[in-house]
Amino acid sequence: MHRNVLIIEDEEKIRSIIRDYFSMDGYTVFEAEDGEMGLYKFDNEKIDLIVLDIMLPKIDGWSVCRRIRKKSDVPIIMLTARGDDEDVLLGFELKTDEYIVKPFNPQVLLARANMLLHRTYGTIIEDQSIINIDGISINRLSRELKIEGNTVKATPKEFDLLVYLIENQDKVLTRESILTSIWGYPYYGDVRVVDNYIRKLRKSLRQKAYTIVTVFGVGYKFEVNK
């Protein structure tokens, strides 16, 4: 199933993070930085899913949602900086399908999007939900991790970190980019938290087929040993 997602978000950094995650998962991504452009893109492209921010220039997210719902039941995931019950209830009254509060984990957003599309359209590309690489098997939908056929318990952050490393195999990832992608944007904390989680992952893996390499002064990268 080919999937098109429309991201309507005015903050460029958040929009780019979402775009990268959906692109890596095989989506065709359309973007809009305000509500007016979002409605234009929706009217002129075949869109299967919308990720919609509430606080938008020109036309706010609530109004965008209302206009779209007058003519379409396309799945909508609403993003907001507020988690007030009144906002959540209003979102569901407008028939949004999911409601995610910032800062959020982009891995979780992607997983919710895939499950939402699966429920809506009744099919999903299995290969895009499963990662198999040299003895590691990861099911992103059930969030199950197996190494050499054995189920390995991992915390949510450990799971997301491993997926992020594997999806960016052989690329050097800075601690800052890892924090932003795994802990959410914005993250206020010590970048050394990444080092602690890398150590935990290495203990869980302990395989000769792959390595999490430290690039001193920069960050880490996942390598499959030749």
N, C-alpha and C positions, 0 to 999 in steps of 0.2 A: 504493500500500500504506500503510494507516494503521498507525502504529507507537507502541506504548506502552513506555516505559522506566521501570523502578523503580530509584531511586537510594537505596541503603542506606548512609548515611554520617553519622557523629555530629558532624563539624565543620561547623557551619552555613555558614561562609564558603565552604568547598570545595563543599558541597552546592549552594549558590546559584549558584556559577559554572558547575557542571556543568548545573544546571537551565536556566540562561539559554541556554547553547549548544545544548542539545538542543531547547529550546522554539523558538529561532530557526530551527532546521532542520526544524521541523514535527512534532516528537514531542509526544505527550501524556505529561506527566511526573508520576509518582507518587513520593512521598518518604517515607523513614523514617529516624529518627535513632537507632534501635537495632535489634538483631537480632530481637527479639520482634515489634516493629511491622513490620519488613520481611517476616517470615513471614506475618503477618496480611494485609498488603497483597497479597502474592503469592497467597494463598489466596482473596482476595475481589475481585481485579481480573484482567482479561485482560492479561498481561504478555508482551511480545515479547522483552525484553532486560533484564538486571539489571546494574547497576554496583554492585559490592559491596566495601565496605571490610573489612579483616580485623579491626582493633582496634575492636570495637563493645561498647557497654554491653549488659548482660543476656545476650545470646547472641552469641558471637563469630562472625566471618565464616566461619571454617572450618566451624563447626557449622551455620550457616545454609545453606552450600553443600551439606553432606552431606544435610540434610533435604530440600532442594529436589531434589537429584539422585535421591532415592528415588522421586520421582513425576513428574519432568519433565526434559526435555533442553533447556529454555530456555537460550539463549546467556547466559553469565555472564562479565563482565569484572571481574577482581579487582584492587582497589587496595590498595597497602601502602606503608608508610614504609620497608620493608626490601627489599633486593634480593638477599638471600642465596640461593645455589643451592638450599639445602634447602627454603626457603619456596617458591621457584618450582616445584621438583619436586613438593612436596606439593600445590600448587595444581593442577597438571596431573593428579596422581593422583586428585584429587577431581573431575576432568573440568571444570575451568574452561576457557574458550575463549581468553581473553587474560589477561595478567598485566602490570600497569602500576605502575611504582614512582613514588612521590611524591618531589619535586615533578614534576608532569607538565604537558604543554601540553594545554589542553582541546580545541584544534583537532585534535591528534593523536588524542586519546581519541574525539572525534566521528567522525573519519575511520575509525578502527578499528572503531567500532560499526557504521557504515554498511556497511563491507566484510564484517563478520561477519554482519550480517543478510542481505546479498546472497548470501553463501555458504550460509546456513542456509535461507532461504526462497525463494531463486532469483529474486528480483525486487527492484527498488529504484526509487524515483521519480526519474527522470533529472533532472527540473527542479530537484530539491532538491540535486543534486550539482553543477549547473552554475550559474554566475553570469554573466549577460550585462548589461552596463550601459555604454552610450555608447562602444562600441569596445573595451571590456575584456571578455575572456572568460576565466573561471576555472573549471577543472575541479578540484573539491576532492578527488575520489577519485584521479585520476592526478597531482594537484598540478601541473597545467600552466597557465601564464599566457600569454595572447596579447593583444597590443594592436594594434588595426587589422589583425588577421589574422596578425601576425608573432609568433612564439614569443619570449618574453622570459625570459632566465635570471634567476632570483631565488633567493636563499638561503632556507632553510626559514623563518627568522624574518621576512624581507621578505615572503614569500608569506603567512604567517599574519597579519602586521600589515595587509597590504592587504585581506585577506578580512575581518578584524575591523572595519576602518574602513568598508568598503562595507556590511557587514551592519548597521552603526550609522549609516548615512548621515544627515547633518544633525544628529547628536547630538554634543555636545562630550564628548570622552573625555579624562579626566585622564591624566597620565603614569603615575600609580600604578595606575589601572585597566588601562591597557595593559600595564604590567609584569606585573601579576597574571595577566591573561588570556593573554598571549603567552609570557612567560618562565616561567610556572608559579607556583604558590603553595607555600611562600613564596619570594619572590625577594629575595636580599640583594645589592644592587648600586646603582650610581649611576643615578638616574632619567634622567640625561642620555643614557644609551644609547638611549633612545627618540628623542631629537632626531637622533642620528646615523643611525638607521634611516629616519626620516622624510626626511632629506636624500637618502639613497640612493634611496628610492622616488620622490621628486620627479624625480630625474634619469632614472629609468626611464620614468616616465609622460610628462611633457612634452607634454601634450595640453591644448587649450583647452576641451574639453568638460567637464572636471572639475578640481577643485582640492582639495588637502589644505590646509585653512586653519589657520593658527596662531591660537589664542585665547590671547592673552598672559596669563601668570600662571595658566593653567588647563591647557591641553593642545591637542588637535587635533580637527578634524572633517573628514569627507569630504563635498564638495558637488558636485552636478552643476550646471554653469553654465546658466542659462536663456538 
